[in-house]
């Protein structure tokens, strides 16, 4: 996560036939002619084809509504429930929870519990995998005959896991086509991965052990507002997290109370104090990250009329994560 733009990301672009997903949905849910049936709309769409996300979310609600937990459906559900557990457990290997199983009998209560546990983000877009120090971002483009999926992660095995999941869906996987797969250096793909990768990093055990909780609280708040597209508030919280980190650095390095200064001024004071001792406070890439976060803060706070985008919010969040990794994991100033 420290250098996603220069190290690149793992990527796969695959296509899934929408009509196969629709036919499987109808096979598992069944058809009911009642006009008042709340599932009718999804069934009507299924006849024309479904996206992966609509298939999975619709299948969950429909099975719970109709309680279609037949032995055939439980067998068809197995790969979906396996992937569901992988997402819920944040990528933890099955042996970590050896007492759990996704193999369910025809017991309706157990089946209902397993299906109800299917997470909302089972098909993305953001899947934190902090148990394996990774994250997965999935985008989906629905067309009439095909749904196109782009999966991005830091590790190749994570992308492989997602591709394997799509190929394991009964009656569908045989027609899944890999269009492109491999290592990519696209800034678009790296930017897409930043929010979920920083979320996974912030929740990982090494980060919780090393980074002060009050800083992680601000980062968590930035993620919360990012989820609701409130870019301005997310940027401000990322900037506060960085200000807090720099204040702690100031007090640790100089053994005096940090001045009550905004981010840009505090950064300048640290740099000047190091310079007076013939030391360099920050490497060039960290200086760029600080300046980038501060530029986003200025735009959010002092230019209220300016329309902000997810790009500024992503840059601010990525900046504070990079600086925290540099300071708390890589040793900070030389």
Buried (B, 14 or more C-beta within 10 A) or exposed (E): BBEBBEEBBBBBBBBBBBBBBBBBBBBBBBEEEEEEBEBBEBBEBBEEBBBBBBBBBBBBBBBBEBEBBEEEBBEBBBBBBBBBBBBBBBBBEEEEEEEEEBEBEEEEEBBBEBBEEBBEBBBBBBBBBBBBBBBBBBBBEBEEEBBBBBBBBBBBEBBBBBBBBBBBBBBBBEBBEEEEBEEBEEEEBBBBBBBBBBBBBBBBEEBEEEBEEEBBBBBBBBBEBBEEEBBBBBBBBBBBBBBBBBBBBBEEBBEEEBEEBEBBEBBEBBBEBBEEEEEEBBEEBBBEBBBBBBBBBBBBBEEEEEEBEBEBBBBBBBBBBBBBBBBBEEEBBE
